[in-house]
Amino acid sequence: METALQAALSAICPRTFPTFAPANAAPPYIVWQQVGGIDWSSTENTRLMRHALVQIGIWAPVLTAAGALRDSIESALRQHPTLVARPSGAHRMIYEPDTRLHGVQQDWDIWTD
């Protein structure tokens, strides 16, 4: 799942990083991390499907740029050929005064075999 998600996000923005962005990352950039999930196993204790709750954050100098990338991410993930992905809720808008970057964060439920 991680490889497919990284590839999908990198196709939208080449500056895509799992867990955290380097201090010198030029915006806009995407940061994603798994923040939970559901264990879906059979009664024989074998995994039936893999699930991850993934937080995707977009950082940009202006909010509209972050929002446009969020829209592209939504379109790509909803149509992904191997990941079943849907937002688990609406996005959140944030601002980081130290870097003067605007952010949009959204949590995604992602399922795969």
C-alpha positions as CSV (number, residue, x, y, z in Angstrom):
1,M,0.0,0.0,0.0
2,E,2.7,2.5,0.9
3,T,4.5,2.1,-2.4
4,A,1.2,2.6,-4.4
5,L,0.2,5.6,-2.3
6,Q,3.7,7.2,-2.5
7,A,3.6,6.8,-6.3
8,A,0.1,8.2,-6.7
9,L,0.9,11.3,-4.6
10,S,4.3,11.8,-6.2
11,A,2.6,11.9,-9.6
12,I,0.7,14.9,-8.4
13,C,3.5,16.6,-6.5
14,P,7.1,15.3,-6.8
15,R,7.9,16.7,-3.4
16,T,6.0,14.0,-1.5
17,F,7.3,12.7,1.8
18,P,6.2,9.9,4.2
19,T,6.0,11.1,7.8
20,F,7.8,14.5,7.6
21,A,9.3,16.9,5.1
22,P,12.9,17.9,5.3
23,A,13.6,21.3,6.7
24,N,14.7,22.6,3.3
25,A,11.7,21.2,1.3
26,A,10.4,23.8,-1.2
27,P,6.7,24.3,-1.1
28,P,4.3,23.1,-2.3
29,Y,4.8,19.7,-0.9
30,I,2.8,16.7,0.5
31,V,3.4,14.9,3.7
32,W,1.5,11.7,4.5
33,Q,1.5,9.2,7.4
34,Q,-0.5,6.3,8.6
35,V,-2.3,7.3,11.8
36,G,-4.3,4.2,12.4
37,G,-6.4,1.5,10.8
38,I,-8.5,-1.5,11.3
39,D,-7.3,-5.1,11.5
40,W,-9.7,-7.1,9.3
41,S,-8.8,-10.8,9.8
42,S,-10.7,-14.0,9.4
43,T,-11.6,-16.3,12.3
44,E,-8.5,-18.3,11.3
45,N,-6.4,-15.2,12.0
46,T,-5.4,-14.5,8.5
47,R,-5.6,-11.0,7.1
48,L,-8.5,-10.6,4.7
49,M,-7.7,-7.0,3.6
50,R,-5.3,-4.3,4.7
51,H,-6.7,-1.0,6.0
52,A,-5.0,2.2,6.9
53,L,-6.2,5.5,8.1
54,V,-3.8,7.9,6.4
55,Q,-3.4,11.6,7.1
56,I,-2.4,13.6,4.0
57,G,-1.2,17.1,4.5
58,I,-0.5,19.6,1.7
59,W,1.7,22.7,2.4
60,A,1.9,25.7,0.1
61,P,2.6,29.5,0.2
62,V,-1.1,30.2,-0.5
63,L,-4.3,28.3,0.6
64,T,-5.7,28.1,-3.0
65,A,-2.6,26.2,-4.1
66,A,-2.9,23.7,-1.2
67,G,-6.6,23.3,-2.0
68,A,-6.0,22.7,-5.7
69,L,-3.5,19.9,-4.8
70,R,-6.0,18.4,-2.4
71,D,-8.6,18.3,-5.2
72,S,-6.1,16.5,-7.4
73,I,-5.3,14.0,-4.7
74,E,-9.0,13.3,-4.1
75,S,-9.5,12.7,-7.8
76,A,-6.5,10.4,-8.1
77,L,-7.2,8.4,-5.0
78,R,-10.9,7.9,-5.8
79,Q,-9.9,6.5,-9.2
80,H,-6.8,4.5,-8.1
81,P,-6.7,1.0,-9.7
82,T,-5.5,-0.9,-6.7
83,L,-6.3,1.2,-3.6
84,V,-9.9,1.7,-2.4
85,A,-9.7,5.2,-0.9
86,R,-12.3,7.6,0.5
87,P,-12.0,10.6,2.8
88,S,-13.0,9.7,6.4
89,G,-14.1,13.3,6.8
90,A,-13.8,16.8,5.5
91,H,-10.4,18.5,5.2
92,R,-8.9,20.9,7.7
93,M,-7.3,24.2,6.9
94,I,-4.3,25.2,8.9
95,Y,-1.6,27.9,8.9
96,E,2.0,27.5,10.2
97,P,3.2,31.0,11.3
98,D,6.9,30.0,11.6
99,T,7.1,28.9,7.9
100,R,4.2,31.1,6.7
101,L,2.8,28.1,4.9
102,H,-0.9,27.3,4.5
103,G,-1.9,23.7,4.9
104,V,-4.8,21.5,4.1
105,Q,-5.0,18.1,5.9
106,Q,-7.4,15.3,5.3
107,D,-7.7,11.7,6.7
108,W,-8.3,8.9,4.2
109,D,-9.6,5.4,4.7
110,I,-7.5,3.2,2.4
111,W,-8.1,-0.5,1.8
112,T,-6.1,-2.9,-0.3
113,D,-5.6,-6.7,-0.6
